[in-house]
Amino acid sequence: MSFADLQLSSAILKAITSCGYTEPTPIQEQAIPKALAGHDLMATAQTGTGKTAAFVLPALNRLSEPSLLKGRGPRILVLTPTRELANQVTDAVRTYGKFMRVRSAAILGGMPYREQLRLLSQPLDIVVATPGRLIDHLERGSINLNRLEVLVLDEADRMLDMGFSEDVDRIAAAAPADRQTLLFTATMDKTMAGLAQRLLREPVRIEIAPKQITHDTIEQRLHVADSLQHKNRLLQHLISDVDLTRAIIFSATKVAADQLACELHAQGHSVAALHGDMTQGARNRTITNMKRGKVRLLIATDVAARGLDVNGISHVINFDLPKFAEDYVHRIGRTGRAGASGIAISFASLNEIHYLEKIERFIGKSLPQHVIPGLEPTRPLRARTGNGPRSDSRGPGRKPGKFSAGGQRSEQGKGEAAGKSRIKKWGAPRREQAPVVVEHRGSSSGRSGRRVI
């Protein structure tokens, strides 16, 4: 099937062609015709499947016909959990709608109200927003949803994880009851099913099973850490590698991200933090500096796990494991993009075993354990079937650099949000047993070799 077979407007097809796309992805092929036909959708698809275009293209196609209602309120509203994802959707609207007269606005937290009030005072076709800031404008009366035709919930599972459930319900209640609602999520559980039941009318169910949850171009590694100080020493060793050109280092909390960024900056590294307590302007500047190569190490919370698209990220390092297994896939997907290869490294301490086991069940295999000579853990996490430790040696005489932690960094708490039961009960995938691989580096050339046992 080609995009021309989807019966999109000529202006949209022209924009798609100019981007070099010829065939829709599976989620686009299934979702676009149903959305064009006016059905509510409940679509499950992993990141990187092209789901943004799956709702942006039919939304733009609807705008090719004039509205039957007068007013300034938007005809299309897209809700996203994070500002970065909202910016990504806004860019997609501009890219695919560049041959149309589409008036769009991004309404995000962390940005001045004055500019947003100016935008909302003008006629708009599409608004892309984060829930919290949109609620603020609804309460102010600066936005009216009476004209709304389509409500899109992008990364709906993440919005619920972040505590936006009540906000989403309030926004939906302010929209016309006969609107079309398109819900896109990476996971489907009891909580998500409840949201869909409240907001959708006889939805068409679309589920795209990924061929592989994680990418072939990403090498995944695990380092066992005894303590926070041990994690710091492992990190210092890894970031001293000249092959690490640009990296995103994920931390559990905003405070920990700031603290680690300060420590690394004091050691002379080009580093910046990225988290939800920063203003949107500061976040945009940080991402721009990362893209321009001014920042080598980005210390981020999960705000950067979805919607952040920066080419040239050679490594992703999970200083703290994510609470939700799905976020692991989103995190490591920041590397190995656009056909490039990447390395994803995870640290795991004893109190993170629960998170590690959930990740391994989700991806269907155990993470291969690596050991750095001189930085071996004193206590194994557990017996790991089929995953003996791998040695990462940098040659004789080279010792890992010292790293002093400037205070205790909070570790993730235990427990998991409600919503473990799923609409479909899937059996846990069979673990793949990884071979034991010993890596070595020659002392002169520095080139690495490997042998499989």
N, C-alpha and C positions, 0 to 999 in steps of 0.2 A: 504494500500500500504506500502511496505517496501522499504528501500534504494536499495535493490538488484533489485527491479523492475525498477529503474531509469536508468539502463544500464551504470553505472559508472564503471571505471576501478577497477580491483581487489585490487590494492594498496590503492585506496581511500576508498573502502568498508572496507578494513582491518583497516584503521585508524578510520573510523566512528564506527566500532564495538568496537575498543579498547577504545573509548570514552563512550561507553555504550548506544549509540543511536540506535534505531531500526526502528522507523517510522518517515518519514519527516513531518514537519509542513505544514499547507496549502500553505504558500507562497513557500516553497521548492517543494512541490508536483506539483504546477502549473508552477513555473518558470524554474526549472531545465530541464525538457524535452524540453521546447521551446528554452532555451538557447543552449542546446546540438544540437538542430536542426539548429542552426545558425540564429535564428530570433533576431531582435532588440526587446528589452523589455521596456515597460513603466509600472513599477510596483508600486503600492501604498500599503504600509503596515506600521503599527505602530511599534514603538520600542518594542523589546521583542518577535517578531514573528519569529525570526530565519532567517532574510533576509540576514545576512552576509554569511551564508552557502549557501544561494540560488544563490549567484553569485560566491563564492569562489570554490565550488565543480565543476561546469561546466568549470570554468577557469582552474582548475587543470587537469580536464579530457582532455581538449584541449592540455595541455602540455605533455600528455602521447604519443602524436604523434609528430615526429620531425618537425621543421619549414622548410618551403620551401625556406626561404630567409636566407642568411648568414648575420652576423653582430652581434654587441654587444647590440643593443637597445632592450628594453623589448618587449615581445610578449603580455603581459597583463599589463594594467595600471589601477589602482584603484585610483580615486580622492575622498578625504574625506574633510569635512569642518574643522575639528579640528585634532590636533596632537594626542589627546587621542584616538579618533576614528580610526586614522591611525594605531596606535599601536595595537588596538584591532583587526583590520583586518589582520595586519601582524602576530599576534599570531595565528589567525585562519588559515592562509596560512601554517604556520609551523606545526600546529596540524594536519590538514587534509592532508598535503603533506609530513608527516614524513617518509613514506615508498617510497617516490619518490625522484629523484634527481632534486630538484627545487632550483634555485638560485633567491633569493628575496632580496629586499632592501626597506627600508623606507626612503623617502626623505622629511624631515620636516623642517619647519622654527624653529629658535631658536637653531639649532645644527651647529657645525663647518662645514665649507664647505670642509675642507681637507679630512675628512673621507668619505663624500658623493662623492667627486670627485674620490676618490680611488675606491669606489663601482661602480660608473658609468663607470669607465675605463675597467671594467671586463664584460664578457658576462652575461646578466641577463635574467630571464624569466618573473618575476613579479616585478613591482615597485608599491608601495603604497605611495601616495604623497598628500601633501596639495597644493592647486593651486598656491599660491604665490611663494613658494620655487621652484616649478617645472618650473614656468615661468622664474625665475632667471637662472636656468640651461639651459633652451632652449635658452635664450639670450646669455649665455656664450658659447653655442655650446657643452656643456658637456654631453648632452643627445640627442639621435636621435630616433625619433618615426617612422621611415620608416618601421620598421619590425612589428609595432603594429597590432595585430589581434583583440583584444577586449579592448574597453574602458568602464570602469564601473564608473558611477557617484553615489556614495553612499551618502545618506542624501542630495540629490540635492536641496531640498527646503531650507535647512539650508545654503548651499553654496550661494544661491541667496540672502538670508536674510543678509548674511555677506558681500555682495558686490563683490562676485567673478564671476559675470556673464560674464564680459569681459574676465577674465582670462580663464574661461572654454571654451569660444568661441575660444580664441587663441590657446589653447591646442588642441582642436578638429580639428582646421584648420591645425595644424602641423602633424596630424595623417593621414594615408591613408583613402581615401574616401570610400573604400570598407570594412572598419573595421566593426565589430559588436559592437553595443553600447547598454549597459544595464543601464537603469536609474531607480534608486530606490528612492522613496520619501515618506514622511509621509503624505503630503498634496498635493492636485492638484488644482492649481488656474490658472488664465489667464497667469501670468508670467511663470509659470512652463510649461503650454501648449505651449507657444511660444518657450521656450528652446527645448522642445521635437520636435517641428516641424522643428527647425533648424538642430538638430543633429541626429535625428533618421530617419530610412528608413522603412516605412510600419511596424511600431512596433506592436507587440502583446500587448494588454492592459490587465493587471492583477490588480485586486483590491481585497484586502483582508479586508473585513469589520470586525473590532475587535468585539468580543462578548461583551467586556466591555472595554471602553477606559482607565479606571483606574483600579487598581488591588483590588481584594477583601481583600487582606492581609494588605492593607494600610488604616489606619484610618485618615480621613482628617478633619482638624479643621481650623476655621477662628477666628482671633482676630482683632477687630477693634481698630485702633490706632489714637489718636488725632494729634500726631506730631512725629517728629523724636525722641525727648526725650522720648515720651511714648513708641515707639518701643524699645528703648534701655532698658527701665525698664522691659518691657515684656520679652525681650530676657534674661536679667539677671535672672529673675525669672525662666524661662524655663530651662536654662542651669545649674541651681543649683539642678535640679532633679537628684537623683541618678539613676533613670531608664534610663536617657539619657547616653548611653554608648559611642556612637560615632555619630556625627551629621555633616551634610553638611548644611551650612548657605549660602543661595544665595543672592548676592547683585547685584544691577543694574549696577555698574560701577567698573572698576579696582581700581580707586583711593579710592572709598568707601570700597572696599574689604580690601585693605592695611590698611586703617585707622581703620576699625573695628577690624582687626586682632591685630593691635598694642594696641588698647584699652583693648582687652580681655587678651592679653599677659601681660600687665602691672598689671592686676588684678590676675595674677597667673595661668591662664588657659593654658593648652597645646594646642596651636592653630597655624595654618599656613594659608597662603593665596594661592590661585591658580587662575591665570588669564593669559591672552594672552601676557602680557608684560614681563613675566618671560621667561628665557631661557628654552629650552626643558630639559636640565640636571636638572635644579632647579625644574621643574614641575615633572619630574620622581622621584626625591628624596622626594618631598612632598607626592606624591601618595604612594611611598614605606613606608614612615614613617607612613602614615595613615593606611596602611594594617598591619603594625607591631604593631600598637597600641600606637605609640609614639605621635600621634596627635589625640586629642579627638574632636576638633572643626576645621573643614575646612571651611574657608570663601572663597567662589568661585563665579565667574561670570558664565554665561551660557556655558563657555568652558567645565565645568564639567557636564553639563546636559546630554550630549550624549557621550557614549564611556567610561565612568568611571565606572568600575565594582569593587567595594570594598565590601566584605562581612562584615556583622556585623554593618551596618549603621542603628541605631535604630530610628533616627529622621532626617527628612529634614525640614528645616525652611526657608520659603521664607520671608526674611527680606524686600525685595522689590518684588512686583509681576512682573512676566515676561511680556514683551511687546507682545509676541505672545502666544496665548492660547496653542498651541501645545507644547511649551517649558515647560508649567506647568506639563504636563503629563511626559515629559522626566525628569524633575527635581525630581518629587516625586518618579519616578521609580528607584531612587538610593537607596531607602529603600524597605523593604518587598521583598527582593530577595531570591532566592533559597529556597522558601517555608517558610521563616521566616516572622513574622509580623513586621509592621513598622508604624510610625506616621508621617504625613505630616502636618505641621502647617504653615499657611500663615498669614502675617500681611497685613492689608489694611487700608490706610488712605483715606481721602476724595478725594484727587486728583488721586487715583488709582481705583475709581469706574469703569471707562471705562474698565480697564484691568480685573477687577473681573467679570464684566458682560460677557465679551468675554469668560473667562475661564468656567464660569458656563453654558453658552450656549454650549460650546464645549463638556464638559463632561456630559451634560444632567441633571444636578441637582445643587441645591444650596449647598454651603459649610456650614455645621452647625457651628453656631457662639458660641464661648466659651467666658466666662468672668472670669477673675481672681479677687477674692475679694481684694479690695484695689487698683486695677488697672483698674477699669471700665472706658470705654470711656465716655466722657462728651457729645459727639454728635454722634448719630447713623448715620451710612452710609446712610441708607434708610429703609423704611419698607420692611422687608424680610419675605415674605409669607412662613409660615410653618417652620420658623427657629428662634425660640426664643433663647435667649442667654443661654448658658450652664455655670454652675458655676464650676470652678476648685479650690476647697478649699483645703488647705494643713493642715487644723486642726487649732484649736484655738491658738492664741498667736504667730503664725508664720507670719512674715511680709516679703514681697519681699525685696531683697537686693537693695541697692542704686546703681545707675549706672550713671556716669557722662559722657556725650558725649564730645569728644574733638574737637568739631567743627561741623559745619553743613555738613551733608552728602547729596550729590545731589540726588534728586528724579528723577524718570524716566519722560521724557517728554511725551507729548501727541501725538497722531497720530499713524498711522499705515502705513507700507510700501505698495506700490501699489500691487495689486493682490488680490482684495477681491472677484471678480467674479470668479465663479468656473465652471469647465466643466460640472459637474452635480450639479443641484441646489437642495440642500438638505434642507428640512424644519428644523427649529430649533427644537431639541428634547424637548420633554415635560419635564419640571422640576419635579424632584421627591421632594415631601415635606417630609423633615426630621422630625422625632419626636423630641419633646423637651426632652432632657435628662439632668438630674441633677447628677453631679458626686460629691462624697465626699470622704474624706480620714479620717480614724480614727486617733485620736491623739496619740494612743499608738503604734499600729502595723504599721501604715503607708500604709496599704493595701487599695487600692481604691475599691469602690463599685459603683453601678449605678442603677438608676431606670428609667424606661421609662414612660413618662406621655402620 
